[in-house]
C-alpha cells in the first residue's frame, strides 16, 4: 500500500515534491474510493490518484522517478559493477543540479507494518540511504548510511531491532549499490517484506509497450482465460473466445550451422524457439459460428486492453500498486472509467490495490468518479521545475464542476497557447 512518494533533483523535479495517497477529511466517495489500512489509528488511504498537467509538465518524470527507484532497489546489487555510474538524470536547469544528489523516498505499508525508505544518489555512489519501520506504530531506525565527501568514508548506523550479520552485509555493499538490495541478496529475511513491496509494484512508463506475455500465459489456462474474456467483454469488446496458438520456428540450415559449436543452453533455445499467436473469436451474425481473427489486426485500443487484462486483474487480486503513464492513450473515456472503477469497489478490489496514473482525459473529473484529493496537478514554475499540488489546495465548492473549472484554468496546470498568425 503506497502512502507517499517524495522526489527531488530528478529530471524536471528540482525542489522536493510529494505525492500522497493519504485521504483528506472530505466524506464524498469515502466508502468506494478510500479504504482503511490494517494499522490502528492510521488515516484512510486512496485507492487511486490521477495526474493532470500540460505536455512537458513532469507527469512522466514522476512515474519514471518511481520506476528508477524500483529498478535501483531490485537490481543495483546484482546488475551494476564496481565503478559503474548511476543513471540518475539530475535537474539540469540549475547549476547545482549536477553537484547535489537526487533524492527518492517512499512510505508504504507491507504486511501490516509501515515503512519509510529512501536514498540519495550521485553519479558514482549512494550518498545516503535509510530505513525506518513502524511496528505497532512505533518508529525504529533499522539502518542508515551516510557518505562524508570530506573524509571520503561512510558512516553506518544499525538499530537494535535490526538483526543479523550486519558487518557482512555492510562490507558487501558497493558504493553504487543499495544496502537494502545487497542484504536481501545475501538472504536477509527481515528486509524481504520491504524488498517484496518493490517487487510487487508494476510501473508502466511512457513509451513502454506493455508485454502481452502475462495475459497470454493466463489465456493458456481455461479458468484464467475465462476471466480474461470476461474482463474484455465488460469493457465492451465484442469477442466470443480467445485462442493461443504455438508453432515451432524452423531455422534456416545456414543459421543452424553457425551455432553448431554454441553452448548447450543456446542450442536448446534454438531448438525450442516458437511463435506464439493470439486469436480473438468473433461470431458470424448470419450463421452463429465463430471465426478467429489475429490479435494483430484488432484495433490499438483492443490490443492494449488485452495486454492490460492480466496485470489489471492480478493487481486487484493481490493488492499491488499499479502505476501507468497516459492511461487514456488509445482508450475511449468510458473504458478509462471502467478501468478506474474496478479499483473503486471492494467487490472487484478486495485486497485494496492502488492505481496511480496520468491522463489528459478530463471526463473523469466528475464528483461521481473521483474525489478532489485524488486529483493531482502539475505545472512548471519560473525555474522550469515541476510543481506538484493537489486540487484540495483550492477547496472547490461541493457542487463545483471540476472538469469545466480545470479547462477554464481555474486550478492552473494548463498549457499556455499563444495566438497563431500566418
URKACOR-V55225 format. One record per pair of residues at least 6 apart in sequence whose ideal C-beta (glycine too) atoms are under 6 Angstrom apart, sorted by the first residue. I is the first residue (numbers start at 1). J is the second residue. Records with the same first field share a line. If there is no record, write none. Layout:
# URKACOR-V55225
I: J ; J
This chain:
# URKACOR-V55225
1: 37 ; 108 ; 109
2: 21 ; 108 ; 321 ; 354
3: 107 ; 108
4: 20 ; 107
5: 19 ; 106
6: 16 ; 18 ; 105
7: 13 ; 17 ; 65 ; 104
8: 16 ; 103
9: 90 ; 91 ; 97 ; 100 ; 102
10: 65 ; 89 ; 102
11: 61 ; 89
12: 58 ; 61 ; 386
13: 386
14: 91 ; 385
17: 388
21: 45 ; 46 ; 49
22: 43
23: 34 ; 44 ; 46
24: 373 ; 392
28: 371
29: 371
32: 344
33: 47 ; 344 ; 371
34: 44 ; 46
35: 45 ; 352
36: 44
37: 45 ; 109
38: 112
46: 374
47: 343 ; 344 ; 354
48: 343 ; 355 ; 374
49: 356 ; 374 ; 376
50: 375
51: 59 ; 358 ; 376
52: 377 ; 413
53: 59 ; 378 ; 379 ; 413
54: 415
57: 378 ; 379
58: 378 ; 386
59: 358 ; 378
60: 206 ; 325
63: 205 ; 323 ; 325
64: 205
66: 203 ; 323
67: 203 ; 205
69: 104
70: 198 ; 201
73: 181 ; 198
74: 198
76: 177 ; 178 ; 181
77: 177 ; 181 ; 182 ; 185
80: 176
82: 174
84: 176
85: 123 ; 124
86: 121 ; 176
88: 102 ; 121
90: 97 ; 98 ; 102
91: 97
93: 384
101: 120 ; 121 ; 122 ; 127
102: 121
103: 120
104: 118
105: 118
107: 116
108: 115 ; 197
110: 193 ; 197
111: 193
113: 135
114: 134
115: 133 ; 194
116: 132
117: 131
118: 130
119: 126 ; 129
120: 127 ; 128
125: 175 ; 176
127: 147
128: 146
129: 145 ; 179
130: 144
131: 142 ; 143
132: 139 ; 141
133: 140 ; 142
140: 159 ; 161
141: 159
142: 159 ; 162
143: 158 ; 162
144: 157
145: 154 ; 156 ; 179
146: 155
147: 154
156: 170
158: 166
164: 188
169: 183 ; 186
172: 182
173: 179 ; 182
180: 191
183: 191
184: 191 ; 195
200: 320
201: 321
202: 311 ; 322
203: 323
204: 210 ; 324
205: 325
206: 325 ; 326
210: 307
212: 307
214: 310 ; 311
215: 306 ; 307 ; 309 ; 310
218: 224 ; 228 ; 310
219: 225 ; 228 ; 242 ; 244
220: 244
225: 242
228: 309
229: 242
231: 309
232: 239
235: 305 ; 335 ; 338
237: 302
239: 280
240: 281 ; 283 ; 290
241: 281
243: 279 ; 292
244: 278
245: 277
246: 274 ; 276
247: 275
248: 274
249: 273 ; 275
259: 270
278: 295
279: 292 ; 294
280: 293
281: 290 ; 292
282: 291 ; 293
283: 290
300: 330
301: 330 ; 331
304: 330
315: 322 ; 353
316: 348 ; 349 ; 353
318: 351
319: 351 ; 352 ; 353
320: 353
321: 354
322: 355
323: 356
324: 357
325: 358
326: 358
327: 336 ; 357 ; 359
328: 336 ; 359 ; 361
333: 361 ; 363
336: 361
342: 348
343: 349 ; 355
362: 403
365: 402 ; 403 ; 406
372: 391 ; 392 ; 396
373: 392
375: 391
376: 390
377: 389 ; 411 ; 413
378: 386 ; 388 ; 413
379: 387 ; 412 ; 413
381: 387
394: 411
